Amino acid sequence: MSGNEMKYVQEAFDGNWVVPLGPNVNGFEKDLEDFVNTKAPLNPPEGGTLPARWACGKVFPVSAEDASASLPPVGGQRGALRGEQRRAYQTANPLNYDLLKDNAKRMRQNSTEAELAMWTLLRNDNLGFNFRRQHVIGDYIADFICLEKGLVIEVDGDYHNAPEQQEWDGYRTEFLKSLGYTVLRFTNEQVLHNIEAVEAKIKDTLTHLAQGEDASANFPPEGGQRGAKKVVALSAGTAAVHLALIACGVGPGDEVICQSFTFCASCHPITYLGAKPVLVDSEAETWNMDPDLLETAIKDRIAKTGKAPKAIIPVALYGMPYKIDRIMEIADRYGIPVIEDAAEGLGSRYRGQVLGTFGRYGVLSFNGNKMITTSGGGALICPDAEAAKKVMFYATQARESYPYYQHEEIGYNYRMSNICAGIGRGQMTILDEHIAHHQMLASFYSEEFAKIDGIEFHGNPAPEYDSNFWLNTIVLDPSLRVVGEEDAYAEVVKGAVGGAAGVTHEAKSAHTDCEPNRNVEAMRMALDREGIESRPLWKPMHRQPVYADAAAYVNGVSESLFARGLCLPSGPYVSLDDARRIVDTIRKNIK
Ligand SMILES: Cc1ncc(COP(=O)(O)O)c(C=O)c1O
């Protein structure tokens, strides 16, 4: 504790604010917003290369003179081309301009199935705005445009998957943005198999444009940096997952893709809503959702059910960022919102940007064991004020504004209490210290385990990854012999391992059909004998009996990690001396 917690808690008592909501809740949310919206130090500078996820990598000219070249200027910022430059660009080749118009006419006569489906949708009165087809802008033909709102909609055929085409698409999007247009791109698959999500996205964008906001979902606005996110403080991280799913429109019969290698709270709320989890295995570098398997799963679910999953939940397991560029690119391509489970990843960064701010929603947890605690609590990072308002509505029993209690939808009692938020405000003052401490322990463990054969420390796989190392984890080679292996699993465990809170059912046997290797259990017991708490890694959801019937796309990675891995003490009270003793104890127990 920082000592500031009591100040805020006392204020809450003095002001008789001991309910959900109140000044501490507002203050805590503001502190969290300030933190999660911090600028990314690794962002490309103006005129630098575009983020890799745009698959473009082109260097854009920065100076005014350069704008006369045939490339758009400065990372596509709005209004970056001034009037005369824009005109010069548009009229540089009048012959070309006429050809483009002819071409547009021909394309109108030879529409693809997806273009026709899009046109049917856009002509529908319920969108409330007029759209036109094939409109010439500069040397470019926009598939569909709402001139009133400056919204360009593109429907991309399969040839857009080619890297060269993606590079052009990135460049064109930048060019249109530089002229002040907002661009939405959809793939043929999205339009043909997920037209509801496409419609929702277009409506959402039109609403935000009406309010003058940027409506990017999983996609960052210009310069790769997202707009300011809003944060809603809640009673738990689990509640945040639940509300994010509701905000993404998940309901009975829907499917939601979830990382299999995680704590059950990433997954259970899908089931609360009568929806079905589709479990996706991990890759070996970050231990998080495997992008290739994700795409396989999406395609297979579309083939089997005729519709795309409603959301994707990747997890920052033990704080480690997942393969964000690839997962977001795939999610964007299929138009599926991402709910980032950053419950364990508060303060982790990817390319300098805070985890939980990449997807449409981001989940945080302030459970007692997390990077900071409110004694129990969580938060949902939302894309904008309107989404945050919607989440607050469902978090406070979904009440309509009448002088009496009128309910037209089901709501929940999920708001954070003003007392807990007071603790959170105090904790925010030491968040940076906590992160630094966890990372300091990580570098110590990493150096020490590099000297021990048969033990591997799980570190950042590349410079763009910046884990908070919420828990430091190791894997033990199966060939490593550990003292007391013969006694591993000899007894039925009573209570939860590591004294985890709550009531557990009594175990019927010492074994299940999927458990950590004997040497891992022996090492856990050896540490326990010395008063050092360690724990196995999360058991993958696809091996949990409760999810035996769930669709699963697996490659063996998470099961293998679960068999070999151990979490080590990592919190702010673990000193360097403690860490030395932990490493020594491990060394001592290797035969
Ligand atoms: C990956 C993950 N997701 C979600 C949660 C749920 O958070 P909470 O315990 O605050 O409900 C946790 C932690 O407890 C977690 O580790």
The ligand as an SDF file (V2000), in Angstrom:
LIG
                    3D

 16 16  0  0  0  0  0  0  0  0999 V2000
   -6.7610  -13.4860  -17.3910 C   0  0  0  0  0  0  0  0  0  0  0  0
   -7.7720  -13.0220  -16.3900 C   0  0  0  0  0  0  0  0  0  0  0  0
   -8.9670  -12.5940  -16.8260 N   0  0  0  0  0  0  0  0  0  0  0  0
   -9.8980  -12.1430  -15.9880 C   0  0  0  0  0  0  0  0  0  0  0  0
   -9.6750  -12.1100  -14.6310 C   0  0  0  0  0  0  0  0  0  0  0  0
  -10.8050  -11.7010  -13.7510 C   0  0  0  0  0  0  0  0  0  0  0  0
  -10.5450  -10.6660  -12.9060 O   0  0  0  0  0  0  0  0  0  0  0  0
  -11.2760  -10.5830  -11.4830 P   0  0  0  0  0  0  0  0  0  0  0  0
  -10.6210  -11.5660  -10.5900 O   0  0  0  0  0  0  0  0  0  0  0  0
  -11.0300   -9.1630  -11.0700 O   0  0  0  0  0  0  0  0  0  0  0  0
  -12.7160  -10.8650  -11.6920 O   0  0  0  0  0  0  0  0  0  0  0  0
   -8.4360  -12.5460  -14.1280 C   0  0  0  0  0  0  0  0  0  0  0  0
   -8.0460  -12.5200  -12.7070 C   0  0  0  0  0  0  0  0  0  0  0  0
   -8.5120  -12.7530  -11.7540 O   0  0  0  0  0  0  0  0  0  0  0  0
   -7.4710  -13.0320  -15.0250 C   0  0  0  0  0  0  0  0  0  0  0  0
   -6.2940  -13.4920  -14.5910 O   0  0  0  0  0  0  0  0  0  0  0  0
  1  2  1  0
  2  3  1  0
  2 15  2  0
  3  4  2  0
  4  5  1  0
  5  6  1  0
  5 12  2  0
  6  7  1  0
  7  8  1  0
  8  9  2  0
  8 10  1  0
  8 11  1  0
 12 13  1  0
 12 15  1  0
 13 14  2  0
 15 16  1  0
M  END
$$$$
